Amino acid sequence: MAGFGNGSRAHPRSRGRMGSRSGPDRATLGIVGLVCAIAGFFVLGIVLGPVAVICGWLGMGRSWAGSRPVPALVALVLGAIDTLLALVWVAGAAGPGGGLF
């Protein structure tokens, strides 16, 4: 009988589950990053931009070499643009003019 802390399985997490991201997981991260990047242009760009960059980077398999999935690469680029625009907007809002316009 298995009690608390005495599981019936010797190793509940096999090594296969703890490895690198597989194809579908990377595709999902690329799509999530793409959605965050597009939404970041309209709301919370300072938060969603870096999230898109991180999801895009993880979706690319954390390397620049080899084939790159298109949604992950687009998420990385749009997330970087989104982050830069948000930082420019914050810097402009802190200046004497009170904003960009």
N, C-alpha and C positions, 0 to 999 in steps of 0.2 A: 504494500500500500504506500502510495506517495503522500507524504505529509508536507508541511510547510518547509521549504528549503531543500527537500529531498525529492527532487524530480525524478521521474522514471527515465529520462533521457540524460545521458552523460554530458553531452555538449549541445545545448539547445540552439546555439547559433553556429551553423556550419561555416566553413571557410568560404564556400561558394557565395553565400549571401553577403559576405562582408567585403567582397572584391570590388573592382571598378564598376562604373556604371555601364549597363548594357545599352543596346541600341534604342529600345523603346523608352527607357528612362532618360536618355540624352535627348531624344526627340521631344519628350514632354517638357524637359527643362528649357529647351529652345523655344517652344511655343509659349510657355509661361513667361519667359524673358521678353518675348516679342509683345505679348499683351501688356506687360508692365511698362515697356518702353513707349508703346503707343499711348497708354493711359497717362503716362508721366508728362506728356506734352500738354495735357489739359489740367491735371490736378496733381499735386504733391510731387513735382518733378525732382525735388531735392532728395526724396526718399525712393521713389520708384525708378529713377535713373540708375543708381548704384545696384539696386536689386536686379534690374535688367542686365547690367554688365556682369554681375556674378552668375546669374542663371545662364546667360549666353556663354560665358567662359566654361562653366561646368558642362553645358550642353555640347560644347566643342570637344570635350574630353580633356580639357586643361592642357591643350597643346596647339601650336600653330601649324604643325606638320600634318601631312596627310590630307584626306578629303575633309572638307568642312561642311557640316549641315547648314543649309541656307537660313532657316529660321534662327538658329543660334548665332550665326555671324551677323545677321541683320539686327538681332536683339543687342548684341555687343556694341555695334556701331551706333544704333539709335539711342541706346542707354548712355553711351559716352556723350553724344550730342546733347541729350536731355539733361545730363548732369552739368555740363558746361553752361548751357543756357540758364539753368536754375541758379548756378553760382553767379553768373553775370547779373541776373535779375536781383539777387540778394545784395550784391555789391552796389548796384545802382540804387536800390532802395535805401541803403545806408548812407548814401551821399547827400549832399546839400539839396539836390533837386527833389528828393523824395520818391524817385522812381525813374524808369527809363524815358517816360514821356512828359 
